[in-house]
Amino acid sequence: MKPGLMGDVLAGGTRAFLFAIFVLALLVLLAACTNLASIFVARAADRSRELAIRLAIGSSRWHILRQLVTEAWYSQWPAAQWGRCLRLRCCAL
């Protein structure tokens, strides 16, 4: 076997199968992103009433912004740490 690209070796059936797997993975990723977006929209709709009440009782916009940023930070931090651990584990192999 001479050196070259793997695309030269793969037959038509294998290439079509790999393309189908790639398209399926993209569809799963699209569904996950759509689900996450709908969760964020639902959360924002629920929070709008709470934020309006907080503004009405005299809370400053700075305090509300600080609360929202803090909640966002603490909700994404565990996921970032899991991603970091996976990256370190995969790169160590």
N, CA, C and O atoms as a MOPAC input file, in Angstrom:
PM7 MOZYME 1SCF
protein

 N      0.84800 1    -1.17000 1     0.00000 1
 C      0.00000 1     0.00000 1     0.00000 1
 C      0.89600 1     1.23600 1     0.00000 1
 O      1.79300 1     1.36200 1     0.83400 1
 N      0.65400 1     2.11900 1    -0.91400 1
 C      1.46900 1     3.32600 1    -1.00400 1
 C      0.90300 1     4.42700 1    -0.10500 1
 O     -0.29400 1     4.42900 1     0.18400 1
 N      1.73600 1     5.35000 1     0.33400 1
 C      1.24400 1     6.42900 1     1.19400 1
 C      0.31100 1     7.36000 1     0.43100 1
 O      0.47200 1     7.59200 1    -0.76700 1
 N     -0.65700 1     7.87800 1     1.15100 1
 C     -1.62300 1     8.79700 1     0.54400 1
 C     -2.72400 1     9.10900 1     1.52600 1
 O     -2.62400 1     8.78200 1     2.70900 1
 N     -3.74600 1     9.72500 1     1.05400 1
 C     -4.87600 1    10.07400 1     1.89300 1
 C     -5.79800 1     8.88000 1     2.06300 1
 O     -5.87500 1     8.02200 1     1.18300 1
 N     -6.51100 1     8.81700 1     3.21100 1
 C     -7.43700 1     7.70600 1     3.45000 1
 C     -8.61300 1     7.74200 1     2.47100 1
 O     -9.21100 1     6.70300 1     2.18700 1
 N     -8.94300 1     8.90800 1     1.96100 1
 C    -10.04200 1     9.00500 1     1.00400 1
 C     -9.76900 1     8.21700 1    -0.26200 1
 O    -10.70300 1     7.79000 1    -0.94000 1
 N     -8.48700 1     8.01500 1    -0.59400 1
 C     -8.14600 1     7.22300 1    -1.77000 1
 C     -8.42500 1     5.73900 1    -1.54900 1
 O     -8.67500 1     5.00300 1    -2.50300 1
 N     -8.38300 1     5.29700 1    -0.28000 1
 C     -8.54200 1     3.88700 1     0.04500 1
 C    -10.01300 1     3.52900 1     0.25300 1
 O    -10.43200 1     2.42300 1    -0.08700 1
 N    -10.79300 1     4.44700 1     0.80200 1
 C    -12.18500 1     4.15900 1     1.13900 1
 C    -13.01600 1     3.96100 1    -0.12100 1
 O    -12.91000 1     4.72200 1    -1.08200 1
 N    -13.83900 1     2.92600 1    -0.09400 1
 C    -14.72000 1     2.64600 1    -1.22100 1
 C    -15.96300 1     3.51700 1    -1.11500 1
 O    -16.15100 1     4.21100 1    -0.11600 1
 N    -16.80800 1     3.48500 1    -2.13300 1
 C    -18.00900 1     4.30800 1    -2.16300 1
 C    -18.97800 1     3.99400 1    -1.04000 1
 O    -19.59100 1     4.90900 1    -0.48800 1
 N    -19.13600 1     2.71700 1    -0.68200 1
 C    -20.05700 1     2.33500 1     0.37800 1
 C    -19.61300 1     2.83000 1     1.74100 1
 O    -20.43100 1     3.28000 1     2.54300 1
 N    -18.32000 1     2.74700 1     2.00000 1
 C    -17.79100 1     3.20700 1     3.27600 1
 C    -17.91300 1     4.71900 1     3.38600 1
 O    -18.26400 1     5.24200 1     4.44400 1
 N    -17.62700 1     5.41300 1     2.31000 1
 C    -17.72500 1     6.86400 1     2.31100 1
 C    -19.17100 1     7.31100 1     2.53500 1
 O    -19.41100 1     8.27200 1     3.26600 1
 N    -20.12600 1     6.63400 1     1.92200 1
 C    -21.53600 1     6.97600 1     2.11200 1
 C    -21.98000 1     6.70100 1     3.54300 1
 O    -22.75100 1     7.47400 1     4.11200 1
 N    -21.50200 1     5.60800 1     4.12700 1
 C    -21.83600 1     5.28700 1     5.50800 1
 C    -21.28300 1     6.33800 1     6.46700 1
 O    -21.98900 1     6.78600 1     7.37100 1
 N    -20.03200 1     6.72800 1     6.27500 1
 C    -19.43600 1     7.74700 1     7.12900 1
 C    -20.15500 1     9.09200 1     6.98800 1
 O    -20.31900 1     9.81500 1     7.97100 1
 N    -20.57700 1     9.42300 1     5.78100 1
 C    -21.32200 1    10.65800 1     5.57200 1
 C    -22.66800 1    10.59500 1     6.28400 1
 O    -23.10600 1    11.59200 1     6.85900 1
 N    -23.33200 1     9.43700 1     6.25500 1
 C    -24.61600 1     9.29000 1     6.93900 1
 C    -24.44000 1     9.42000 1     8.45200 1
 O    -25.27300 1    10.04000 1     9.11300 1
 N    -23.38400 1     8.85500 1     9.00200 1
 C    -23.10800 1     8.98100 1    10.43000 1
 C    -22.83700 1    10.44500 1    10.78400 1
 O    -23.29100 1    10.92400 1    11.82300 1
 N    -22.11000 1    11.14600 1     9.93800 1
 C    -21.82600 1    12.55900 1    10.15700 1
 C    -23.10800 1    13.38700 1    10.15400 1
 O    -23.29000 1    14.24800 1    11.01400 1
 N    -23.98700 1    13.13500 1     9.20300 1
 C    -25.25600 1    13.85800 1     9.14000 1
 C    -26.11000 1    13.54500 1    10.36800 1
 O    -26.75400 1    14.44000 1    10.91600 1
 N    -26.12000 1    12.29300 1    10.80100 1
 C    -26.87800 1    11.91900 1    11.99400 1
 C    -26.33400 1    12.63100 1    13.23800 1
 O    -27.11400 1    13.09200 1    14.07100 1
 N    -25.02800 1    12.72300 1    13.36800 1
 C    -24.42800 1    13.43300 1    14.49900 1
 C    -24.78500 1    14.91600 1    14.46400 1
 O    -25.04000 1    15.51200 1    15.51000 1
 N    -24.80700 1    15.51300 1    13.28900 1
 C    -25.20600 1    16.91900 1    13.17500 1
 C    -26.66700 1    17.11900 1    13.56600 1
 O    -27.00500 1    18.11900 1    14.20000 1
 N    -27.52900 1    16.18600 1    13.19700 1
 C    -28.93900 1    16.29900 1    13.56800 1
 C    -29.13800 1    16.17600 1    15.07200 1
 O    -29.96400 1    16.88400 1    15.64800 1
 N    -28.39300 1    15.28800 1    15.70800 1
 C    -28.47900 1    15.15300 1    17.16700 1
 C    -27.98200 1    16.43200 1    17.83900 1
 O    -28.58100 1    16.89600 1    18.80900 1
 N    -26.89300 1    17.00000 1    17.33000 1
 C    -26.37800 1    18.25000 1    17.87300 1
 C    -27.37900 1    19.38500 1    17.67900 1
 O    -27.55800 1    20.20500 1    18.58000 1
 N    -28.02200 1    19.44500 1    16.54100 1
 C    -29.03700 1    20.46400 1    16.28400 1
 C    -30.21500 1    20.31400 1    17.23900 1
 O    -30.72400 1    21.31300 1    17.74800 1
 N    -30.65400 1    19.09300 1    17.48800 1
 C    -31.75600 1    18.86500 1    18.42300 1
 C    -31.36300 1    19.27500 1    19.83500 1
 O    -32.17400 1    19.86300 1    20.55100 1
 N    -30.15000 1    18.98100 1    20.24400 1
 C    -29.69400 1    19.36900 1    21.58300 1
 C    -29.62100 1    20.88600 1    21.72000 1
 O    -30.01600 1    21.42900 1    22.75100 1
 N    -29.12800 1    21.57000 1    20.70700 1
 C    -29.04900 1    23.03700 1    20.75700 1
 C    -30.43400 1    23.66400 1    20.77100 1
 O    -30.65500 1    24.65200 1    21.47100 1
 N    -31.36600 1    23.11100 1    20.01200 1
 C    -32.73500 1    23.61600 1    19.99800 1
 C    -33.39100 1    23.42600 1    21.36200 1
 O    -34.08700 1    24.31600 1    21.85000 1
 N    -33.17000 1    22.28000 1    21.96800 1
 C    -33.72200 1    22.00700 1    23.29500 1
 C    -33.15200 1    22.98600 1    24.32300 1
 O    -33.89300 1    23.51500 1    25.15200 1
 N    -31.87700 1    23.22100 1    24.27300 1
 C    -31.24600 1    24.14800 1    25.20800 1
 C    -31.75800 1    25.57000 1    25.00200 1
 O    -31.98000 1    26.29400 1    25.97300 1
 N    -31.94500 1    25.97200 1    23.76300 1
 C    -32.47200 1    27.31000 1    23.48800 1
 C    -33.88500 1    27.46100 1    24.03400 1
 O    -34.21800 1    28.50900 1    24.58700 1
 N    -34.71800 1    26.44100 1    23.89200 1
 C    -36.08400 1    26.53400 1    24.41400 1
 C    -36.09000 1    26.58700 1    25.93600 1
 O    -36.93900 1    27.25400 1    26.52800 1
 N    -35.15500 1    25.89500 1    26.57300 1
 C    -35.04500 1    25.96900 1    28.03000 1
 C    -34.65800 1    27.38300 1    28.45400 1
 O    -35.21300 1    27.90900 1    29.41900 1
 N    -33.71900 1    28.00200 1    27.74900 1
 C    -33.30800 1    29.36300 1    28.07800 1
 C    -34.44900 1    30.36000 1    27.87900 1
 O    -34.61200 1    31.28200 1    28.67700 1
 N    -35.23200 1    30.18000 1    26.82700 1
 C    -36.36800 1    31.07900 1    26.57600 1
 C    -37.41500 1    30.91700 1    27.66500 1
 O    -37.97100 1    31.91000 1    28.13600 1
 N    -37.69100 1    29.69600 1    28.06900 1
 C    -38.67400 1    29.46700 1    29.13300 1
 C    -38.19100 1    30.06000 1    30.44700 1
 O    -38.98200 1    30.64600 1    31.18600 1
 N    -36.91900 1    29.92000 1    30.74600 1
 C    -36.37700 1    30.49200 1    31.97400 1
 C    -36.45600 1    32.01700 1    31.94700 1
 O    -36.78300 1    32.64000 1    32.95700 1
 N    -36.16200 1    32.60900 1    30.80900 1
 C    -36.23000 1    34.07300 1    30.69700 1
 C    -37.66100 1    34.56500 1    30.86000 1
 O    -37.88500 1    35.61300 1    31.46500 1
 N    -38.62500 1    33.83300 1    30.33400 1
 C    -40.02500 1    34.23300 1    30.48500 1
 C    -40.45500 1    34.15400 1    31.94500 1
 O    -41.20200 1    35.01000 1    32.41900 1
 N    -39.99300 1    33.14700 1    32.65000 1
 C    -40.32000 1    33.04100 1    34.07200 1
 C    -39.63900 1    34.13400 1    34.88600 1
 O    -40.21900 1    34.65300 1    35.84100 1
 N    -38.43300 1    34.47900 1    34.52000 1
 C    -37.68300 1    35.46500 1    35.29100 1
 C    -38.15200 1    36.89000 1    35.03700 1
 O    -37.90400 1    37.76400 1    35.86700 1
 N    -38.81800 1    37.15100 1    33.92700 1
 C    -39.20500 1    38.53000 1    33.62000 1
 C    -40.15800 1    39.08600 1    34.67800 1
 O    -40.05300 1    40.25600 1    35.04800 1
 N    -41.07100 1    38.27400 1    35.15900 1
 C    -41.99800 1    38.74000 1    36.19600 1
 C    -41.24300 1    39.02600 1    37.49700 1
 O    -41.47600 1    40.04200 1    38.15300 1
 N    -40.34800 1    38.12700 1    37.85200 1
 C    -39.55500 1    38.32700 1    39.07300 1
 C    -38.72000 1    39.60100 1    38.98800 1
 O    -38.65100 1    40.36500 1    39.95100 1
 N    -38.09300 1    39.82800 1    37.84900 1
 C    -37.27200 1    41.02300 1    37.69000 1
 C    -38.11500 1    42.29200 1    37.72200 1
 O    -37.68000 1    43.30900 1    38.26100 1
 N    -39.31400 1    42.24300 1    37.15400 1
 C    -40.20100 1    43.40800 1    37.20200 1
 C    -40.59900 1    43.72500 1    38.63900 1
 O    -40.66000 1    44.89300 1    39.02400 1
 N    -40.86900 1    42.69800 1    39.42800 1
 C    -41.22100 1    42.91400 1    40.83700 1
 C    -40.03000 1    43.49100 1    41.59600 1
 O    -40.19900 1    44.40300 1    42.40500 1
 N    -38.83700 1    42.97600 1    41.34800 1
 C    -37.64400 1    43.49200 1    42.02700 1
 C    -37.40300 1    44.96400 1    41.67700 1
 O    -37.03000 1    45.75300 1    42.54500 1
 N    -37.61100 1    45.33200 1    40.42100 1
 C    -37.46400 1    46.72900 1    40.03700 1
 C    -38.53300 1    47.59600 1    40.69800 1
 O    -38.26700 1    48.72800 1    41.10200 1
 N    -39.74900 1    47.04700 1    40.80200 1
 C    -40.85100 1    47.81800 1    41.37100 1
 C    -40.64700 1    48.09400 1    42.86300 1
 O    -41.06500 1    49.13800 1    43.36300 1
 N    -40.01500 1    47.17500 1    43.56300 1
 C    -39.83100 1    47.39900 1    45.00400 1
 C    -38.55500 1    48.16800 1    45.31500 1
 O    -38.22600 1    48.38000 1    46.48300 1
 N    -37.83800 1    48.58500 1    44.28300 1
 C    -36.73400 1    49.49900 1    44.51200 1
 C    -35.33900 1    48.94200 1    44.33700 1
 O    -34.37400 1    49.63300 1    44.66300 1
 N    -35.18800 1    47.73700 1    43.84200 1
 C    -33.85300 1    47.19900 1    43.61000 1
 C    -33.21700 1    47.91000 1    42.41700 1
 O    -33.88700 1    48.20100 1    41.42600 1
 N    -31.93300 1    48.18300 1    42.52500 1
 C    -31.26700 1    48.88600 1    41.41800 1
 C    -30.95200 1    47.89200 1    40.29800 1
 O    -30.87100 1    46.68100 1    40.50300 1
 N    -30.78200 1    48.45600 1    39.12800 1
 C    -30.44000 1    47.60600 1    37.97300 1
 C    -29.09000 1    46.93400 1    38.18400 1
 O    -28.88000 1    45.81200 1    37.72300 1
 N    -28.18400 1    47.59700 1    38.86400 1
 C    -26.87000 1    47.02800 1    39.14600 1
 C    -26.99600 1    45.76500 1    40.00600 1
 O    -26.32000 1    44.77100 1    39.73800 1
 N    -27.84700 1    45.79000 1    41.02800 1
 C    -28.01700 1    44.61500 1    41.87900 1
 C    -28.64200 1    43.45500 1    41.11300 1
 O    -28.25900 1    42.29900 1    41.29700 1
 N    -29.59600 1    43.77100 1    40.26200 1
 C    -30.23200 1    42.71600 1    39.46000 1
 C    -29.22600 1    42.12700 1    38.47400 1
 O    -29.15300 1    40.91000 1    38.30800 1
 N    -28.45900 1    42.98500 1    37.82800 1
 C    -27.44800 1    42.49600 1    36.89200 1
 C    -26.41600 1    41.63200 1    37.60300 1
 O    -26.01200 1    40.58800 1    37.09000 1
 N    -25.98800 1    42.07100 1    38.79000 1
 C    -25.01600 1    41.29500 1    39.56100 1
 C    -25.57800 1    39.92300 1    39.93600 1
 O    -24.86300 1    38.92100 1    39.89300 1
 N    -26.85700 1    39.88300 1    40.30100 1
 C    -27.47600 1    38.60700 1    40.64700 1
 C    -27.54000 1    37.68100 1    39.43300 1
 O    -27.23200 1    36.49500 1    39.54300 1
 N    -27.93600 1    38.21300 1    38.28500 1
 C    -28.04100 1    37.38600 1    37.07700 1
 C    -26.68800 1    36.85800 1    36.62900 1
 O    -26.57000 1    35.70200 1    36.22300 1
 N    -25.66600 1    37.70400 1    36.70200 1
 C    -24.32900 1    37.26200 1    36.30000 1
 C    -23.80000 1    36.20600 1    37.26500 1
 O    -23.17100 1    35.23500 1    36.84400 1
 N    -24.05300 1    36.39400 1    38.55400 1
 C    -23.60500 1    35.41700 1    39.54700 1
 C    -24.30200 1    34.07600 1    39.34400 1
 O    -23.66000 1    33.02800 1    39.41600 1
 N    -25.60200 1    34.10100 1    39.09300 1
 C    -26.32000 1    32.84500 1    38.84800 1
 C    -25.82700 1    32.15800 1    37.58800 1
 O    -25.68600 1    30.93500 1    37.56100 1
 N    -25.56200 1    32.93200 1    36.54200 1
 C    -25.05300 1    32.34200 1    35.30300 1
 C    -23.67600 1    31.72300 1    35.53300 1
 O    -23.37700 1    30.64700 1    35.01700 1
 N    -22.83900 1    32.41700 1    36.31400 1
 C    -21.50100 1    31.90300 1    36.60000 1
 C    -21.56800 1    30.57900 1    37.35000 1
 O    -20.88500 1    29.62200 1    36.98600 1
 N    -22.38700 1    30.52100 1    38.39300 1
 C    -22.45900 1    29.31000 1    39.19500 1
 C    -23.19000 1    28.17500 1    38.49400 1
 O    -23.01800 1    27.01300 1    38.86400 1
 N    -23.99800 1    28.48500 1    37.49400 1
 C    -24.65400 1    27.39600 1    36.76800 1
 C    -23.74700 1    26.81500 1    35.67800 1
 O    -23.88200 1    25.64400 1    35.32300 1
 N    -22.82000 1    27.62700 1    35.14500 1
 C    -21.95000 1    27.09400 1    34.09400 1
 C    -20.62800 1    26.57300 1    34.62800 1
 O    -19.94600 1    25.81700 1    33.93600 1
 N    -20.25000 1    26.95200 1    35.83300 1
 C    -18.95000 1    26.56000 1    36.36600 1
 C    -18.76500 1    25.05000 1    36.48100 1
 O    -17.70900 1    24.55500 1    36.08800 1
 N    -19.74400 1    24.27900 1    37.00500 1
 C    -19.54100 1    22.82100 1    37.06100 1
 C    -19.36300 1    22.19300 1    35.67800 1
 O    -18.56200 1    21.27400 1    35.50800 1
 N    -20.10400 1    22.68500 1    34.70100 1
 C    -19.95800 1    22.13900 1    33.34700 1
 C    -18.57400 1    22.44300 1    32.78500 1
 O    -17.97700 1    21.60400 1    32.11000 1
 N    -18.06900 1    23.62800 1    33.06000 1
 C    -16.72400 1    23.98100 1    32.59800 1
 C    -15.67500 1    23.09800 1    33.25800 1
 O    -14.69600 1    22.71500 1    32.61700 1
 N    -15.86600 1    22.77400 1    34.52200 1
 C    -14.90800 1    21.91400 1    35.21700 1
 C    -14.95700 1    20.48400 1    34.67600 1
 O    -13.92000 1    19.83600 1    34.53100 1
 N    -16.15800 1    19.99600 1    34.38000 1
 C    -16.26700 1    18.66500 1    33.77500 1
 C    -15.56400 1    18.64500 1    32.42000 1
 O    -14.84900 1    17.69600 1    32.09900 1
 N    -15.76900 1    19.69500 1    31.63100 1
 C    -15.09600 1    19.77600 1    30.33600 1
 C    -13.58500 1    19.81900 1    30.48500 1
 O    -12.86200 1    19.20200 1    29.70200 1
 N    -13.10800 1    20.54300 1    31.48200 1
 C    -11.67200 1    20.61700 1    31.73900 1
 C    -11.11800 1    19.25200 1    32.12200 1
 O    -10.05700 1    18.85500 1    31.64100 1
 N    -11.83000 1    18.53100 1    32.98700 1
 C    -11.37400 1    17.19700 1    33.39100 1
 C    -11.34000 1    16.23900 1    32.20800 1
 O    -10.40000 1    15.45800 1    32.06000 1
 N    -12.37600 1    16.30300 1    31.36000 1
 C    -12.39000 1    15.43500 1    30.18300 1
 C    -11.25400 1    15.77000 1    29.22900 1
 O    -10.63400 1    14.87300 1    28.65800 1
 N    -10.97700 1    17.06600 1    29.05200 1
 C     -9.89000 1    17.45800 1    28.17700 1
 C     -8.56100 1    16.95100 1    28.71500 1
 O     -7.74400 1    16.42400 1    27.96000 1
 N     -8.34300 1    17.10500 1    30.00900 1
 C     -7.08600 1    16.63800 1    30.59200 1
 C     -6.94800 1    15.12800 1    30.48300 1
 O     -5.86000 1    14.60800 1    30.23600 1
 N     -8.05800 1    14.43300 1    30.67100 1
 C     -8.03200 1    12.97400 1    30.59600 1
 C     -7.78500 1    12.51500 1    29.16500 1
 O     -7.01200 1    11.58500 1    28.93900 1
 N     -8.42900 1    13.15400 1    28.20600 1
 C     -8.25000 1    12.74400 1    26.81000 1
 C     -6.85600 1    13.10400 1    26.27800 1
 O     -6.27400 1    12.35500 1    25.49400 1
 N     -6.33300 1    14.24600 1    26.70800 1
 C     -5.00900 1    14.65100 1    26.24200 1
 C     -3.90600 1    13.83400 1    26.89800 1
 O     -2.80300 1    13.72800 1    26.36300 1
 N     -4.20600 1    13.25200 1    28.06400 1
 C     -3.19400 1    12.43800 1    28.73600 1
 C     -3.00900 1    11.09400 1    28.06000 1
 O     -1.98300 1    10.44300 1    28.25200 1
 N     -3.99300 1    10.66400 1    27.26400 1
 C     -3.88000 1     9.37100 1    26.60800 1
 C     -2.93000 1     9.43000 1    25.48400 1
 O     -2.70700 1     8.42500 1    24.81100 1

